[in-house]
Every structure is written in C-alpha cells, then in structure tokens.
Amino acid sequence: MSLHLLSDLLDSHDATETVIRDFTTRYEIALSTGDELDVRRVKAAAAVYELHNPGVRVLDELDAIQNAAA
C-alpha cells in the first residue's frame, strides 16, 4: 500500500470521526436542553449524512446516546 493511499485513508477516518463527534455533541446538547425540534434536526442531518456516506453509522451512535439517557 502506498503512503499516499494510507494517508488518504487516515484522513478520511479522521474526518468521519470528527463528523460523528460533531453530531453526537449537538445531539447531547439538544437532549440535555429538552429541545425536541433540535433533536429531530440533528437526526435528520445525520440521516442525510449517512445517505451520502455509505458505511458511516451516525444514527446508531445517536440511538445509543438516547438509550443511555433514558
């Protein structure tokens, strides 16, 4: 595997982790403030992100957060 390909894979992984962290942070804030509209907005944005990025499971992360909070 070339260094450029490995570097691209690592960059892609880092970008995915950053996006997931951003969604989970927004979701946790919306849940903690009781902002149901924002909860729905975050879930809708996460669903769109998953459609454009197959294999990324943002909604699973959000569901885990919601189940832990319940």
CNS distance restraints for C-alpha pairs under 8 A (distance, minus, plus):
assign (resid   1 and name CA) (resid   5 and name CA) 6.65 0.50 0.50
assign (resid   1 and name CA) (resid   6 and name CA) 6.77 0.50 0.50
assign (resid   2 and name CA) (resid   6 and name CA) 6.30 0.50 0.50
assign (resid   3 and name CA) (resid   7 and name CA) 5.93 0.50 0.50
assign (resid   4 and name CA) (resid   8 and name CA) 6.12 0.50 0.50
assign (resid   5 and name CA) (resid   9 and name CA) 6.20 0.50 0.50
assign (resid   6 and name CA) (resid  10 and name CA) 6.23 0.50 0.50
assign (resid   7 and name CA) (resid  11 and name CA) 6.13 0.50 0.50
assign (resid   8 and name CA) (resid  12 and name CA) 6.09 0.50 0.50
assign (resid   9 and name CA) (resid  13 and name CA) 6.17 0.50 0.50
assign (resid  10 and name CA) (resid  14 and name CA) 6.12 0.50 0.50
assign (resid  11 and name CA) (resid  15 and name CA) 6.13 0.50 0.50
assign (resid  12 and name CA) (resid  16 and name CA) 6.18 0.50 0.50
assign (resid  13 and name CA) (resid  17 and name CA) 6.19 0.50 0.50
assign (resid  14 and name CA) (resid  18 and name CA) 6.15 0.50 0.50
assign (resid  15 and name CA) (resid  19 and name CA) 6.25 0.50 0.50
assign (resid  16 and name CA) (resid  20 and name CA) 6.20 0.50 0.50
assign (resid  16 and name CA) (resid  56 and name CA) 7.67 0.50 0.50
assign (resid  17 and name CA) (resid  21 and name CA) 6.08 0.50 0.50
assign (resid  18 and name CA) (resid  22 and name CA) 6.14 0.50 0.50
assign (resid  19 and name CA) (resid  23 and name CA) 6.24 0.50 0.50
assign (resid  20 and name CA) (resid  24 and name CA) 6.09 0.50 0.50
assign (resid  20 and name CA) (resid  58 and name CA) 5.98 0.50 0.50
assign (resid  20 and name CA) (resid  61 and name CA) 7.92 0.50 0.50
assign (resid  21 and name CA) (resid  25 and name CA) 6.01 0.50 0.50
assign (resid  22 and name CA) (resid  26 and name CA) 6.23 0.50 0.50
assign (resid  23 and name CA) (resid  27 and name CA) 6.04 0.50 0.50
assign (resid  23 and name CA) (resid  42 and name CA) 6.73 0.50 0.50
assign (resid  23 and name CA) (resid  46 and name CA) 7.01 0.50 0.50
assign (resid  23 and name CA) (resid  58 and name CA) 7.56 0.50 0.50
assign (resid  23 and name CA) (resid  62 and name CA) 7.92 0.50 0.50
assign (resid  24 and name CA) (resid  28 and name CA) 6.02 0.50 0.50
assign (resid  24 and name CA) (resid  61 and name CA) 7.20 0.50 0.50
assign (resid  24 and name CA) (resid  62 and name CA) 6.22 0.50 0.50
assign (resid  24 and name CA) (resid  65 and name CA) 7.83 0.50 0.50
assign (resid  25 and name CA) (resid  29 and name CA) 6.25 0.50 0.50
assign (resid  26 and name CA) (resid  30 and name CA) 6.18 0.50 0.50
assign (resid  26 and name CA) (resid  42 and name CA) 6.98 0.50 0.50
assign (resid  27 and name CA) (resid  31 and name CA) 6.10 0.50 0.50
assign (resid  27 and name CA) (resid  38 and name CA) 7.81 0.50 0.50
assign (resid  27 and name CA) (resid  39 and name CA) 6.00 0.50 0.50
assign (resid  27 and name CA) (resid  42 and name CA) 6.21 0.50 0.50
assign (resid  27 and name CA) (resid  43 and name CA) 7.93 0.50 0.50
assign (resid  27 and name CA) (resid  62 and name CA) 7.01 0.50 0.50
assign (resid  28 and name CA) (resid  32 and name CA) 6.02 0.50 0.50
assign (resid  28 and name CA) (resid  65 and name CA) 7.41 0.50 0.50
assign (resid  29 and name CA) (resid  33 and name CA) 6.16 0.50 0.50
assign (resid  30 and name CA) (resid  34 and name CA) 6.00 0.50 0.50
assign (resid  30 and name CA) (resid  35 and name CA) 5.10 0.50 0.50
assign (resid  30 and name CA) (resid  36 and name CA) 7.05 0.50 0.50
assign (resid  30 and name CA) (resid  38 and name CA) 5.74 0.50 0.50
assign (resid  30 and name CA) (resid  39 and name CA) 5.44 0.50 0.50
assign (resid  31 and name CA) (resid  35 and name CA) 6.38 0.50 0.50
assign (resid  31 and name CA) (resid  36 and name CA) 7.36 0.50 0.50
assign (resid  31 and name CA) (resid  39 and name CA) 6.55 0.50 0.50
assign (resid  31 and name CA) (resid  66 and name CA) 7.89 0.50 0.50
assign (resid  35 and name CA) (resid  39 and name CA) 6.32 0.50 0.50
assign (resid  36 and name CA) (resid  40 and name CA) 6.30 0.50 0.50
assign (resid  37 and name CA) (resid  41 and name CA) 6.23 0.50 0.50
assign (resid  38 and name CA) (resid  42 and name CA) 6.08 0.50 0.50
assign (resid  39 and name CA) (resid  43 and name CA) 6.28 0.50 0.50
assign (resid  40 and name CA) (resid  44 and name CA) 6.04 0.50 0.50
assign (resid  41 and name CA) (resid  45 and name CA) 6.11 0.50 0.50
assign (resid  42 and name CA) (resid  46 and name CA) 6.04 0.50 0.50
assign (resid  43 and name CA) (resid  47 and name CA) 6.13 0.50 0.50
assign (resid  43 and name CA) (resid  59 and name CA) 6.87 0.50 0.50
assign (resid  43 and name CA) (resid  62 and name CA) 7.62 0.50 0.50
assign (resid  44 and name CA) (resid  48 and name CA) 6.34 0.50 0.50
assign (resid  45 and name CA) (resid  49 and name CA) 6.16 0.50 0.50
assign (resid  46 and name CA) (resid  50 and name CA) 6.17 0.50 0.50
assign (resid  46 and name CA) (resid  58 and name CA) 6.00 0.50 0.50
assign (resid  46 and name CA) (resid  59 and name CA) 6.26 0.50 0.50
assign (resid  47 and name CA) (resid  51 and name CA) 6.31 0.50 0.50
assign (resid  47 and name CA) (resid  58 and name CA) 7.62 0.50 0.50
assign (resid  47 and name CA) (resid  59 and name CA) 6.70 0.50 0.50
assign (resid  48 and name CA) (resid  52 and name CA) 6.44 0.50 0.50
assign (resid  49 and name CA) (resid  53 and name CA) 6.04 0.50 0.50
assign (resid  50 and name CA) (resid  54 and name CA) 5.82 0.50 0.50
assign (resid  50 and name CA) (resid  55 and name CA) 7.38 0.50 0.50
assign (resid  50 and name CA) (resid  56 and name CA) 5.81 0.50 0.50
assign (resid  50 and name CA) (resid  57 and name CA) 6.64 0.50 0.50
assign (resid  50 and name CA) (resid  58 and name CA) 6.81 0.50 0.50
assign (resid  50 and name CA) (resid  59 and name CA) 7.98 0.50 0.50
assign (resid  57 and name CA) (resid  61 and name CA) 6.83 0.50 0.50
assign (resid  58 and name CA) (resid  62 and name CA) 6.41 0.50 0.50
assign (resid  59 and name CA) (resid  63 and name CA) 6.05 0.50 0.50
assign (resid  60 and name CA) (resid  64 and name CA) 6.20 0.50 0.50
assign (resid  61 and name CA) (resid  65 and name CA) 6.39 0.50 0.50
assign (resid  62 and name CA) (resid  66 and name CA) 6.25 0.50 0.50
assign (resid  63 and name CA) (resid  67 and name CA) 6.07 0.50 0.50
assign (resid  64 and name CA) (resid  68 and name CA) 6.11 0.50 0.50
assign (resid  65 and name CA) (resid  69 and name CA) 6.22 0.50 0.50
assign (resid  66 and name CA) (resid  70 and name CA) 6.28 0.50 0.50
